[in-house]
Amino acid sequence: MKKVTPQYLSRFLGIPANQRIHDEFLSQIADPLWRKLIKTLHTCPKPVTAYKYETGHALPFSMAIGSSAHHMHYGGLAVHTLHCLEYAEAQAAVYLKKGLSIDKSLLYATIILHDSMKRFVYGFDAEYNLVRNEDRFVAETDDHHSWLLREMVALEAEEYLIKSVAAIHGIDGVNIGGVESFKLVNHYLGISDIGLRYTIEDVRPEHVIAFLANTDWHWSGIAQMRTAQLAARLTLTFNVSTKKLHIMIGSIFTFEAVGRLIETQGMEVACKFYEAALRRILDSK
């Protein structure tokens, strides 16, 4: 197999997704300071705040990995962020149709920012094993979400935006000890050590929409597992490790597309389709 680099793989999904984020959604954020904050967090080579774990080199946003449980491929962070923005746009349309007010600047800025620190936290080693430098969710001491809240304070983001970003990872509060409003949000505000607390007076429809839009990972996670099974079937064909082939397939086609074909037409059809598609792409490289 010809040499396939992260830069090459990000051309298929990550770079186009990042371009759409800028063209279709970043352009709708009215506050120039918020746009500057996004640019800083998406491009800076090194954060300004301390973090519990050692991290590797920062990946470009368009190349960065989405997670361990979903979008675990090059370009996955941009793909995940774009999906969330598209879901949020559709949900906001329902609110607007009812005559309710939606601050699209807040909504889109929240989503574009929410996973920015994954650029520093996730990576792959030489054997394409995921390297994850954070606590597992729900973090006890530090992870990409608590680090982002700390970084936003250091970069002088306003409290209105910080609380919106804090709410996206769990405004429902069902992840710690059953249902308790805002417990998860305040847990993350607490471990980030920024001196803020989220109350009922802070709740906005944009927070709810952003949280719901961020739940796209369940289907991606299932599709990711199915794609790993497909990769295992094709590994000898391409003379490459299953882990590397898994990441390649996700980076080029998306796990969701692969998982959907497996679900609807079966593994045999999917193997034949993606074997032929991969051969065409690699032959033209």
C-alpha positions as CSV (number, residue, x, y, z in Angstrom):
1,M,0.0,0.0,0.0
2,K,1.2,3.5,-0.8
3,K,2.1,5.7,2.1
4,V,-1.0,7.4,3.5
5,T,-0.5,10.3,5.8
6,P,-2.8,12.1,8.3
7,Q,-2.5,15.2,6.0
8,Y,-3.7,13.2,3.0
9,L,-6.6,11.6,5.0
10,S,-7.8,15.0,6.3
11,R,-8.4,16.1,2.7
12,F,-11.4,13.8,2.4
13,L,-13.6,14.9,5.3
14,G,-11.8,17.2,7.8
15,I,-10.8,20.0,5.5
16,P,-14.2,20.2,3.6
17,A,-16.1,20.1,6.9
18,N,-13.9,22.8,8.4
19,Q,-14.5,25.0,5.4
20,R,-18.2,24.5,5.7
21,I,-18.1,25.5,9.4
22,H,-16.3,28.7,8.4
23,D,-18.5,29.5,5.4
24,E,-21.9,28.6,6.8
25,F,-21.8,29.0,10.5
26,L,-18.8,31.1,11.7
27,S,-19.9,33.8,9.4
28,Q,-23.2,34.1,11.3
29,I,-21.4,34.8,14.6
30,A,-21.8,38.5,15.0
31,D,-19.3,39.2,17.8
32,P,-15.7,39.7,16.4
33,L,-14.2,38.8,19.8
34,W,-16.0,35.4,19.7
35,R,-14.7,34.8,16.2
36,K,-11.2,35.7,17.4
37,L,-11.6,33.3,20.3
38,I,-12.6,30.5,18.0
39,K,-9.6,31.2,15.7
40,T,-7.3,31.2,18.6
41,L,-8.5,27.9,20.1
42,H,-8.6,26.2,16.7
43,T,-5.1,27.2,15.6
44,C,-2.9,27.9,18.6
45,P,0.1,25.6,18.9
46,K,0.0,25.6,22.7
47,P,-2.7,26.5,25.3
48,V,-2.0,29.2,27.9
49,T,-3.4,27.2,30.9
50,A,-2.1,24.3,32.9
51,Y,-3.4,20.7,32.3
52,K,-3.1,17.6,34.5
53,Y,-1.7,15.3,31.7
54,E,1.2,15.5,29.3
55,T,0.0,16.1,25.8
56,G,1.6,15.7,22.4
57,H,1.8,18.1,19.5
58,A,-1.5,20.0,18.6
59,L,-3.3,18.7,15.5
60,P,-4.9,21.1,13.1
61,F,-8.6,21.4,13.7
62,S,-9.3,19.9,10.3
63,M,-7.1,16.9,11.1
64,A,-8.0,16.4,14.7
65,I,-9.8,13.2,16.0
66,G,-13.4,13.4,17.2
67,S,-13.2,11.1,20.3
68,S,-12.5,7.5,21.3
69,A,-16.2,6.5,21.3
70,H,-17.2,8.3,18.0
71,H,-15.6,10.0,15.0
72,M,-12.3,8.3,15.9
73,H,-10.5,9.2,12.6
74,Y,-8.6,12.0,11.1
75,G,-11.0,14.9,10.4
76,G,-13.4,13.5,13.0
77,L,-13.5,16.6,15.1
78,A,-14.5,18.8,12.2
79,V,-17.1,16.3,11.0
80,H,-18.6,16.0,14.5
81,T,-18.7,19.7,14.9
82,L,-20.3,20.2,11.5
83,H,-23.0,17.6,12.3
84,C,-23.8,19.3,15.6
85,L,-24.1,22.6,13.8
86,E,-26.5,21.2,11.2
87,Y,-28.7,19.5,13.9
88,A,-28.7,22.8,15.9
89,E,-29.7,24.8,12.8
90,A,-32.7,22.4,12.2
91,Q,-33.8,22.6,15.9
92,A,-33.4,26.4,16.0
93,A,-35.7,26.6,13.0
94,V,-38.5,25.0,15.1
95,Y,-38.0,27.6,17.8
96,L,-38.0,30.5,15.2
97,K,-41.1,29.1,13.5
98,K,-43.0,29.4,16.8
99,G,-41.9,33.0,17.1
100,L,-39.3,32.4,19.8
101,S,-36.0,34.2,19.9
102,I,-32.7,32.4,19.3
103,D,-29.3,33.9,19.6
104,K,-27.6,32.1,16.7
105,S,-24.2,33.7,17.5
106,L,-24.3,32.1,20.9
107,L,-25.6,28.8,19.6
108,Y,-23.0,28.4,16.9
109,A,-20.1,29.7,18.9
110,T,-20.9,27.3,21.7
111,I,-20.9,24.3,19.3
112,I,-17.8,25.4,17.3
113,L,-15.9,25.8,20.6
114,H,-17.1,22.9,22.6
115,D,-14.5,20.3,21.7
116,S,-11.6,22.5,20.7
117,M,-9.1,21.1,23.2
118,K,-9.4,17.6,21.7
119,R,-6.7,19.0,19.3
120,F,-4.3,18.5,22.2
121,V,-5.8,15.5,24.0
122,Y,-6.3,12.9,21.2
123,G,-3.8,11.3,18.8
124,F,-2.7,8.0,17.3
125,D,0.6,6.3,17.9
126,A,2.7,4.6,15.2
127,E,0.5,1.5,15.3
128,Y,-2.7,3.6,15.1
129,N,-3.6,3.0,18.7
130,L,-5.6,5.9,20.1
131,V,-3.6,8.0,22.6
132,R,-6.0,9.7,25.0
133,N,-4.6,12.1,27.6
134,E,-7.5,12.8,29.9
135,D,-9.8,11.2,32.5
136,R,-12.6,9.1,31.1
137,F,-16.0,10.7,31.1
138,V,-17.2,11.8,33.6
139,A,-13.8,13.3,34.5
140,E,-12.7,13.3,38.1
141,T,-9.9,15.8,37.8
142,D,-9.4,17.0,34.2
143,D,-10.3,16.4,30.6
144,H,-10.8,18.4,27.3
145,H,-14.0,20.0,28.6
146,S,-12.7,21.2,31.9
147,W,-9.5,22.4,30.2
148,L,-11.5,24.4,27.7
149,L,-13.5,26.2,30.4
150,R,-10.2,27.1,32.1
151,E,-8.7,28.2,28.8
152,M,-11.7,30.4,27.9
153,V,-11.4,32.3,31.2
154,A,-7.7,32.8,30.6
155,L,-8.5,34.2,27.2
156,E,-11.0,36.6,28.7
157,A,-14.2,35.1,27.2
158,E,-17.3,36.5,28.7
159,E,-19.3,34.5,31.3
160,Y,-22.4,34.4,29.1
161,L,-20.4,32.3,26.5
162,I,-18.5,30.2,29.1
163,K,-21.7,29.0,30.8
164,S,-23.2,28.1,27.4
165,V,-20.2,26.0,26.6
166,A,-20.3,24.4,30.1
167,A,-23.9,23.4,29.5
168,I,-23.3,21.5,26.3
169,H,-21.8,18.4,27.9
170,G,-24.7,17.7,30.3
171,I,-27.4,20.3,31.1
172,D,-29.8,17.4,31.8
173,G,-27.6,16.2,34.6
174,V,-28.3,12.5,34.2
175,N,-24.7,11.4,34.1
176,I,-24.0,11.6,37.8
177,G,-26.2,9.9,40.4
178,G,-29.4,10.0,38.4
179,V,-31.3,13.1,37.3
180,E,-30.3,16.2,39.1
181,S,-30.5,19.5,37.2
182,F,-27.2,21.1,36.4
183,K,-25.2,18.7,38.6
184,L,-22.9,17.6,35.7
185,V,-22.5,21.2,34.4
186,N,-21.5,22.4,37.9
187,H,-19.2,19.3,38.3
188,Y,-17.2,20.5,35.3
189,L,-17.3,24.1,36.3
190,G,-16.0,22.9,39.7
191,I,-13.0,20.8,38.4
192,S,-12.1,23.5,36.0
193,D,-11.6,25.8,39.0
194,I,-12.9,29.0,37.4
195,G,-15.2,30.1,40.2
196,L,-18.5,29.9,38.3
197,R,-21.7,28.1,39.1
198,Y,-24.7,27.3,36.8
199,T,-28.2,28.0,38.1
200,I,-31.7,28.0,36.7
201,E,-31.4,31.7,36.0
202,D,-28.6,30.8,33.4
203,V,-30.7,28.5,31.3
204,R,-31.3,29.5,27.7
205,P,-32.9,27.7,24.8
206,E,-29.5,27.8,23.0
207,H,-28.0,25.7,25.8
208,V,-30.7,23.0,25.3
209,I,-30.4,23.0,21.6
210,A,-26.6,22.7,21.7
211,F,-26.8,19.9,24.2
212,L,-29.2,17.9,22.1
213,A,-27.2,18.6,18.9
214,N,-24.1,17.2,20.6
215,T,-25.8,13.8,21.0
216,D,-24.9,12.7,17.5
217,W,-22.2,10.4,18.8
218,H,-24.3,7.4,19.7
219,W,-24.9,6.4,16.1
220,S,-21.4,7.2,15.1
221,G,-20.1,5.0,17.9
222,I,-22.1,2.0,16.7
223,A,-21.1,2.6,13.1
224,Q,-17.4,2.9,14.3
225,M,-17.6,-0.6,15.8
226,R,-19.2,-2.0,12.6
227,T,-16.5,-0.4,10.5
228,A,-13.8,-2.1,12.7
229,Q,-15.4,-5.4,11.8
230,L,-15.3,-4.5,8.1
231,A,-11.6,-3.4,8.4
232,A,-10.7,-6.8,10.0
233,R,-12.2,-8.5,6.9
234,L,-10.1,-6.4,4.5
235,T,-6.8,-6.2,6.3
236,L,-5.2,-9.0,4.4
237,T,-6.4,-7.7,1.1
238,F,-4.6,-4.4,1.6
239,N,-1.7,-5.8,3.6
240,V,-2.1,-3.3,6.4
241,S,-3.1,-3.6,10.1
242,T,-6.8,-3.6,11.0
243,K,-6.4,-0.6,13.2
244,K,-4.8,1.5,10.4
245,L,-7.3,0.4,7.9
246,H,-10.1,1.2,10.3
247,I,-8.9,4.8,10.7
248,M,-8.3,5.1,6.9
249,I,-11.8,4.0,6.1
250,G,-13.4,6.3,8.7
251,S,-11.2,9.2,7.5
252,I,-12.2,8.8,3.9
253,F,-15.9,7.7,4.0
254,T,-17.1,8.4,7.6
255,F,-18.1,5.6,10.0
256,E,-21.7,6.5,9.6
257,A,-21.7,5.8,5.9
258,V,-20.0,2.5,6.3
259,G,-22.2,1.5,9.2
260,R,-25.3,2.3,7.3
261,L,-24.3,0.2,4.3
262,I,-23.5,-2.8,6.6
263,E,-26.9,-2.3,8.3
264,T,-29.0,-2.1,5.2
265,Q,-27.1,-4.4,2.8
266,G,-25.0,-6.7,4.9
267,M,-21.3,-7.1,5.5
268,E,-20.5,-9.0,2.3
269,V,-21.9,-6.2,0.1
270,A,-20.2,-3.5,2.2
271,C,-16.8,-5.3,2.0
272,K,-17.0,-5.6,-1.8
273,F,-18.1,-1.9,-2.1
274,Y,-15.4,-0.5,0.1
275,E,-12.7,-2.7,-1.2
276,A,-13.4,-1.4,-4.7
277,A,-13.7,2.2,-3.5
278,L,-10.4,2.1,-1.6
279,R,-8.6,0.6,-4.6
280,R,-9.8,3.4,-6.8
281,I,-8.7,6.1,-4.3
282,L,-5.3,4.5,-3.6
283,D,-4.6,3.8,-7.2
284,S,-5.2,7.5,-8.1
285,K,-3.1,8.8,-5.1
